[in-house]
Each structure stands twice: as C-alpha cells, then as structure tokens.
Amino acid sequence: MIVKEVCNAIWSVMKSEFLSTPSKENWETIELDFERNANFPHCIGAVDGKHIRIICPSGSGSMYYNYKQYNSLVLMAIADSNYRFVYVNIGSYGKDCDFAIFKRSEIWKSITMGTHQLPEPKGLPGTDSPNVPYFFVGDEAFALHKHLLRPFGGSNLSIEKKIFNYRLSRARRYIECAFGILSNKWRMDLTDQ
C-alpha cells in the first residue's frame, strides 16, 4: 500500500510541473523538431501504447488479459522527437486496444471537441498546398483522423504511398525509442511479443 500511496502523491504533486499538457506554443516547438529531425512537417507527436506485464488482480476476470495472452496494464503515451514523453495515460486494462484507450484520453477528447488549442492549420512547407491541420502519428492500431495519421495498409502500394509510410515510420519511431529508453532505465518489461 505504501508504494501505491507514494506514487499517487508524487504524481498529484509533480505532474503539472514535469508533465503538463503542452500549450499551443509547445506544440509548435514540437512540430519544428519533427520537421527538422524526421523530415515530417505538421507532426506534433508520436503516439502508441505499451503493455506492462502484471499479476492479475483477484476478482478482475479477463479485464487485464490482453491479446498477447498475458495480464497487463497499458501505458499510452505521446512522445516528441527528442524522445521525451509529452503526455501519458497510465492504467488502462490490457484487453483494450490502443485507439480505444487514446480515444478515451483527456487530451484526445479535448482536441476533438475543440477545447484544446493546437496550432492553426497552414500549408505544407515548400508547396502551394491548402491549409493542413497538425496531427499525431500512430501505427495501424489507430484510426485515421484529421489529427491522427497512420500508415497506408496493404502490400500493393504505389511508390508515393511507400515513401509516405517510410517517412511516417521515421516520425513514429520516436515513441518506440522513448519506450525503449524508459524500459532500459527502469528495467521494466514493456513487451511487444
């Protein structure tokens, strides 16, 4: 019980100082870094979920049992292109899929309802394109949305779609690497098997 109480106290006291929800200006800085580091403009974060293996709590039934055939909690996070977490959602049931968890998150609800300010849409650099909204990048587990891009599916893709998937993958790797750094630092089992 003491570990749980201490963790809750640390989170409630320090989260606003060390992991506050990004402002419009923070998102613009993150976007510039993604454009510079990953050659992917308008990206304001890479999003993904990771399963943290747990011992099944008694009386929980199959709530924590995931598709990978073990019990877990899901750590949903958004990372910038400097491998820093800019948003986390911790503790969803292992049975839930990534997009369902992200869709229920406070940040996603505020973005889709228009209460969280993102930078104003603008044209892509070096083009005469119409205004493009800012977005997150995710893997195939996420649904396509004007503020969330995912790779094209299938194997018979045009060269343009293959290039897009490659560049999106370069932007998305920052969340994968951030999870790897976290796992290595704290010796946590953030499994993908």
N, C-alpha and C positions, 0 to 999 in steps of 0.2 A: 504493500500500500504506500510506503514512503516514497518509492521510486515514482509511482504514478502521481502522487501529490506534488513532489518536487518538480517533475516535468511540467505538470499543469501550471504551477506557479511561475516557472521560468518562462513558459510560453506566454502566459497572460501579461506578465510584466514587460517582457523584452521584445515581443513580436512587432510592435509598432515602430520600435527603434531600428531593428535589424532586418525586418522583412515586411515593410509597409507596402501596401498596394501602390504600384507605380502611378505617377501623375502623367498628364499629357506630355510634359517636358521629359520625364524619364523614358516614356515610350519612344519619343523622337530620338533620344540618345541611343537607345537600344536598336532602333531601326538603322541609324547611321552605322553602328558597329556591325550589324548583319550585312549591310551593303558592302562595307569595307572588308570584313573577314570572310564572308561566304559568297559574295557576289550575288546576293539575293535581296533586292530592294523591297521596301514596304513590309518586311517581316519584323514583327515586334516580339517574337518569342517562339521557341520550340517547345511543344507540349507532348507529354507522354505519361504513362502510368507504369509503376513497377510494383510487383508483388513482393511483400515481405513475409517470409515464412513464419508461421506462428503455431503454437499448440492450440488446438481447437478448444475454445471456452465451453464449459459444460452447459448443456441445455440450449446451445445455439443452432442445433440441427445442421443444415447444409449451407447456412449463410456465408461462412468463411471458406467453403470448399470451392476451389477455382477449377477452370477448365484444364489446368495443368496437373490436376489430380492431387493437390495438397491444400492445406488450410493456409490462408494468408489474409493480410490487410493490404490495401492498395495505397501507395504513395503517388498521388497525382501532382505533377509539377510543371512549371513553365521556367525555362532557362534562357538566359541571354547568350550572346556569342562570346562571352568571357567565362563561360561555364558556371555562372552564378545563378542560383535559384531566385527568381523574382516573385514567384507565387507558389505556395504549396497547399495541398488539401490532403490531410492525413487521416486514415482510419476507415475508409470505405470497405465494405465487405468484399472478400475475394471473389465472390460469384458475379459481381458487377463488371460490366465491360468498360473500357476506358472512356468511350464517348458518353455513356450514361452518367458516369461519375463527373466528367467535365461539364456536362450539361446542367448538372445539379449544383455546381460550384457557384459561390457568390460572385466571383469575377465574371464568369460567363453569363450569368443571369443579368448582371448589371450592364454588360456590354450589349446584349441582345435587346434589353429594354431601353437602352439609350441613356442610362443614368451614369455610366462610367465614361469619362471623356477620353477618347482616342484622338490622335492627330487627325486633322481634316484630310479627306481624300485628295490626292493630287496625281498628276501624270507620272508615268514611269520615267526615270532619268534617260535622256538621250532619245526619247521618242515623242511623237505627237499623239500619244495615247490619251484617251479620256481619263478623267479622274478615277483612280483606283483606290479602294479602301485599304487600310492597314489590316494585317492579318497575322495569325499564328500558323505554324506549320506542324503537321502531325503525320502519323503513319496511316495505313489502310484501315485501322480500327476506328478512325474518326470520320464523321460525315462531312461532306463538303458544305461550306457556308461562306458567305461573303467575307467573314472574318476568320476563316479557318480553311487552309488549303491542305490537300492530301495528294499523294501521287496518283497518276493515271493508272488504272488497273489493266490487266491483260498482258498478253505476250506479243501480240502483233501490233506494236505501236509505231507510229511514224517517227522519223528522226527528231522532229521538233518535240514530240511528247517524251521521247527518251532523254533528250537534253534537259527538258523541264524536270523530269523525275530525278536526273542526276543532280541538278542544282538544288532541288528541294531536299534531296538526301544530304547534300553538303550542309544545308542550313539546319536540318533536323538532327544531325549528329551531335550538336552541342548539348542537347538534353541527354542523349545516350552517354556522352562523356561525363556530364555532370553527375549522373547516377553512378558511373564507374568510379569517379573521384570520391563520392560520398561512401560508396561501398568499401573502397580501399582504405579510406581514412578511419572509418568506424568498424571495419571488419564485419559488415552486415551482409546477409545473404539476400541480395536483390536479384533473385534468379529470373532467368528468361527461358529455362528449359521446359 
